[in-house]
Amino acid sequence: MKIILTEIEIDRIIEMAWEDRTTFEAIQMQFGLKEQEVIDLMRNEMKPSSFRMWRERVQGRKTKHEKLRDFEKGRFKCNRQRNISNNKISKR
Protein backbone atom coordinates (compact mmCIF):
# COMPACT_ATOMS: atom_id res chain seq x y z
CA MET A 1 0.00 0.00 0.00
CA LYS A 2 1.45 3.34 -1.06
CA ILE A 3 0.99 6.28 1.30
CA ILE A 4 0.12 9.58 -0.39
CA LEU A 5 1.61 12.57 1.39
CA THR A 6 0.95 16.28 1.01
CA GLU A 7 3.80 18.76 0.48
CA ILE A 8 3.39 19.94 4.08
CA GLU A 9 3.70 16.37 5.37
CA ILE A 10 6.78 15.74 3.22
CA ASP A 11 8.38 18.94 4.54
CA ARG A 12 7.64 17.88 8.13
CA ILE A 13 9.06 14.39 7.58
CA ILE A 14 12.26 15.88 6.14
CA GLU A 15 12.49 18.25 9.10
CA MET A 16 11.98 15.39 11.56
CA ALA A 17 14.52 13.21 9.75
CA TRP A 18 17.17 15.95 10.12
CA GLU A 19 16.47 16.37 13.85
CA ASP A 20 18.95 14.38 15.93
CA ARG A 21 16.56 13.33 18.66
CA THR A 22 13.53 12.48 16.53
CA THR A 23 13.52 8.72 16.04
CA PHE A 24 12.50 6.83 12.94
CA GLU A 25 9.90 5.15 15.15
CA ALA A 26 8.34 8.56 15.90
CA ILE A 27 8.13 9.30 12.17
CA GLN A 28 6.54 5.89 11.58
CA MET A 29 4.00 6.43 14.36
CA GLN A 30 3.01 9.86 13.02
CA PHE A 31 3.15 9.27 9.25
CA GLY A 32 3.20 5.48 8.79
CA LEU A 33 6.59 5.43 7.02
CA LYS A 34 9.20 2.84 7.99
CA GLU A 35 12.89 3.76 8.18
CA GLN A 36 13.61 2.55 4.63
CA GLU A 37 10.66 4.54 3.29
CA VAL A 38 11.98 7.67 5.03
CA ILE A 39 15.39 7.06 3.46
CA ASP A 40 13.77 6.64 0.03
CA LEU A 41 11.74 9.84 0.52
CA MET A 42 14.88 11.76 1.52
CA ARG A 43 16.73 10.38 -1.51
CA ASN A 44 13.92 11.52 -3.86
CA GLU A 45 13.31 14.94 -2.28
CA MET A 46 16.87 16.13 -1.67
CA LYS A 47 19.85 17.00 -3.82
CA PRO A 48 22.29 14.07 -4.02
CA SER A 49 24.96 15.92 -2.00
CA SER A 50 22.45 16.84 0.72
CA PHE A 51 21.19 13.26 0.87
CA ARG A 52 24.74 11.91 1.27
CA MET A 53 25.41 14.42 4.05
CA TRP A 54 22.19 13.40 5.83
CA ARG A 55 22.94 9.67 5.49
CA GLU A 56 26.41 10.12 6.95
CA ARG A 57 24.90 12.10 9.80
CA VAL A 58 22.17 9.61 10.79
CA GLN A 59 23.86 6.31 9.96
CA GLY A 60 24.55 4.54 13.22
CA ARG A 61 23.36 7.50 15.33
CA LYS A 62 21.95 6.13 18.57
CA THR A 63 19.36 8.89 18.97
CA LYS A 64 17.61 8.00 15.69
CA HIS A 65 16.61 4.54 16.98
CA GLU A 66 14.59 4.07 20.17
CA LYS A 67 16.22 0.72 20.99
CA LEU A 68 19.74 2.19 20.85
CA ARG A 69 19.09 5.21 23.08
CA ASP A 70 20.93 5.49 26.38
CA PHE A 71 18.01 7.27 28.07
CA GLU A 72 14.55 5.77 28.48
CA LYS A 73 11.96 8.29 27.31
CA GLY A 74 11.71 11.98 26.63
CA ARG A 75 14.69 14.23 26.32
CA PHE A 76 17.14 16.15 28.42
CA LYS A 77 15.66 19.20 30.08
CA CYS A 78 17.58 21.75 32.09
CA ASN A 79 16.17 22.26 35.59
CA ARG A 80 16.12 26.02 34.92
CA GLN A 81 13.95 25.61 31.82
CA ARG A 82 10.36 26.72 32.30
CA ASN A 83 7.48 24.35 31.75
CA ILE A 84 5.40 25.00 28.65
CA SER A 85 1.72 24.12 28.54
CA ASN A 86 -0.81 25.12 25.90
CA ASN A 87 1.88 27.18 24.12
CA LYS A 88 2.12 29.58 27.06
CA ILE A 89 4.95 29.72 29.54
CA SER A 90 3.67 28.49 32.89
CA LYS A 91 4.36 30.45 36.04
CA ARG A 92 6.63 28.82 38.58
Summary of the structure (lengths in Angstrom):
residues: 92
radius of gyration: 15.6
end to end distance: 48.6
largest distance: 48.6
contacts: 173
relative contact order: 0.12
helix: 52%
strand: 4%
